[in-house]
Amino acid sequence: MNISREIAPHLPYLRRFARALCGTQKSGDAYVVATLEALVADIDAFPPNMSAKVGLYHLFMRCWSSITLNVEERPEDELSPAERNVSLLTPRSRQAFLLRTVEGFSVEDVAAILAVTPHEVDTLIEQAGREIAERVATDVLIIEDEALIAQDIEFIARDLGHNVIGIARTHREAVEIASGHHPGLILADIQLADGSSGLNAVNELLQTFDCPVIFITAFPERLLTGERPEPAFLISKPYKVDTVKATISQALFFERKATRVA
């Protein structure tokens, strides 16, 4: 295949990843250039058994791990919340977390890029979640009417180091809990026990304070129409524990404030 033509569409995304990994545009771009120079010098260095995108990121990681460039670091007060948070992650967990959550690679692709096993990728991402929680541990409100699911979500949040301030089964309970203690993160179902809406509860809460919101629902299609403001973080039931952990870490990592959802 024509390597240059195959990898060209993926270069903007590699730059995004490199900048996030390194912490600055200057250093990230420098490593991308070094990767391309290495490829020009030895075209056979490109892994033949990988897709163009996976192979490009794999080659980048080999360069990133094997060379040190003289790049200028920015002061912490010039960094965005996400940049500050990523700088606190250990290198390997940072790589896996960014590849999985920012670049959207599958666990298998992340494993190929980093030359590790899928199990090691899961471990690295969970480690990243714990490292993020140490920095941004927060108070969590759970809005969920199914007791077993609520308890499971509570365990997941506490396992990451967060404090669960309450579990609400109805719109009214959610408002009462949050009025006494504003949470730093909300995990909410859409349909609640008394027929009320978790969506409406969240919208009411966001009138008085801002925080990231993750919807965990059996009806994701209702929030994926693209026709109105919709949540950035959405998990389908039945869910996987690792998915919930990664999404909690991602929401707090980027410190994205939620907006009202129609």
N, C-alpha and C positions, 0 to 999 in steps of 0.2 A: 504494500500500500504506500501511497505518498504521505509520509509522516507529517511534513509541514502542513499539508492541506487538511489532514485529519485532526491535528491538534489545534489548529488556528481558532476554531469556534470556542474552545475551552480555555483559552489564555486569559480572557477577562475574569473568569471565575477563579482561575489559579492565582491571579494577582490579588483578588479579594481574600482568598484563603491565606496567601503568603503574608499579606498586610496584617491580618488578624493574628496569625501565628507569631509574627515578629514584633508586632506592636506599632509599627510605623509604615507609612507608604514607602519611604526611602529604602528601608532595610528589606521590606517584602519584595519590592520591585528588583532590588539588587540580586536577591536569591533567584528570582524568576529568570533574570538575564543570565545568571551563572548556569542555571539548568539548561537553557537553550544553547548556550555556548558549549556545554558538555555534550549535548546532543549533536551539534554540528561537528564537533571534533571526533565523535564516535557514534555514528548512526546505529551501530549494532548494540549500543547500550540500551536502546528502547526495548522493553520486554515484549517479545513476540506473542505471548500467550494472553495478553490483556487487551481490553478495549482501548481506544485512543485516549479517552479521558482518564481511566484508571491508570493506564501506563504512564501518562504525563504526570499525574500526582505522585505515583510511585517513584518516578525518576527525580521529581522535585525533592521528595523526602530523603532520597539517597544523597542528593547534593547538600540539602540542609543539614544532614547529620555528619557529613564528611568534611565540610569546609567552614571556615569562620571568616566572615567579612567584617571589615572595619566600618561600622555604621553608628550614627549618632542616635542616642536614646533621648526620648522626649521626657520632660519633667512630668511627674504624676499628675499635677494639677491641670495639665493640658490634655489628659487622656479622657475619653468618654467612659461612662460606667462599664460598658462591655470590655473596653480595652483594659481598664483597671482590673476587672475580674479575671480576664484571661491571663494577665501577667502574673497572677497568683497561683495558677495551676502549674503543677510539675510538667515538664516538657512532654512526656509520653501521654499522659492523660489529656493534656491540652490538644495534642494532635488528634487523638481519637474523638474527643468531644467536638471539635470544630468540624472534622470530616463528617461526622454523623449528623450533627444538629444544624450546622450552618450550610454545609455543602450538600447535605441530603443523601450521602452515599449509604447503601445498605451495609449491614454489619459485615457481610461477606466481602464487599468491595473495600471497606476500611481495612479488613484483615489483609487483603492482597496489597493494598497501598503500603501498609506498615510492615508487611512480611511477618505477621503474627497469626495466631489462630482466632477464629470468631469468639471463642470463650475468653481469650485474652482481651479482645476488644470490649466485650461486655464488662469485664472487670475494670478496664481503664475508664470507661464511661461512668461506671458507678463510683470509681475513685474521684473522678472529676466532680460528680454531684456532691460528694462529701466535702471536697475542698471548697466548692462554691458555697455550700451551706455554712462552713466555718466562717466565711466572710460575710454572707448575707442571710444568716439564719433569721427567720422571721416568725410572726404569729399568723397562723393559718385558720381560716374559717371554712368549714365543710358544710355545704348545703346538699343534703342527700337523704331521701326518705327510706331507702332500703338499709336496714340496720347492719347486715353483714357487709355490704359494700362500703358503708360509712366507716365501719370499724377497720376494714382493710385499708382504705385510703388514709385513715388516721395513723395506722401502723406505718405505712409507707412514708408519710410526712415526718413522723417522729424518728423513723429510722435514718432519715437524712439529716436529722439534727434540728428540725423545726418544732415550734410549740403550737399545738392545736388548742385554740381558745374556745372552741365549741363546735357541736354538730347540730345543724338546724334541719328539721324535717319539713318545715313549712316556710312560706314567705314571711309570716309574722315572726317566727322564731329567729330567722336570719337577721331581720331588722333589730330585734331586741338584743341579740348577742353583739352585733356590730356597734350598736349605739353605746354600749358600755366599754368597748375596746375595739378600736379600728384595726382590722387585720392588715398584714402586709401582703397577703396572698389569699385568693378565694378559689376553692374548687367546688364547682356547682353542677348539679344535674338540672335538666330542664323541667321535667314533670315531677311535681312533689305530691306528698301524701294526701293533702286535702284538696287536690285539684288545682292548687295554685301553681304559679310558674317561677322556676328558679331564674329564668331570664328576667322577669319583671322584678324579682327581688334584687338581683345584681344591679339592674338599671337604677333602682331606687337608692341602693347603697352608694353607687358612684356619683350621686348628686351631692354627697357630703364629704367624700374623700376619694382619693385615687389609689389604685393598686392593680397589679396584674391579676387576671382572671383566667382560669382554665375550666372549660366546660367538659364534663365527662358524661356522655349521653348515648342512649341507644338510638337516637334519632339525629345523627350528624347531618343528614341531608337538609334538615330545616335551617341549618346555619351555614350552608355551603352553596347558596344560590348565586352569590356574586351580585345581587341586586340591591344590597343595602349594607350599612355598616355591620360587619360580622367579626367574630372573635379571631384573634391571631392563634390562640391555643385551643385545640379541640381534640378530644380523645374519644374514640368509639368504644361502647360496651359491646361485647365483653373485651376488657382491656388486658394488657400484659403489665405486670408490675414494673418491668424495666422501662416500658414506655411512659408510665406515669412518673417514675423517678426522673427520667431524662427530660420530660416536659416541664416538671417543676423546676429543675435546675436551669433549663433554657429560659423560662419565663423570668426567673430571678437574675440570671446571668445578664440578660439584656435590659433588665429593669424597665420593661415596657409597661407603661400605664395603660389601663384598659379604657376604652370608650364605650359609650352607651350602644347597645345592640338593639336594633329594631325588632 
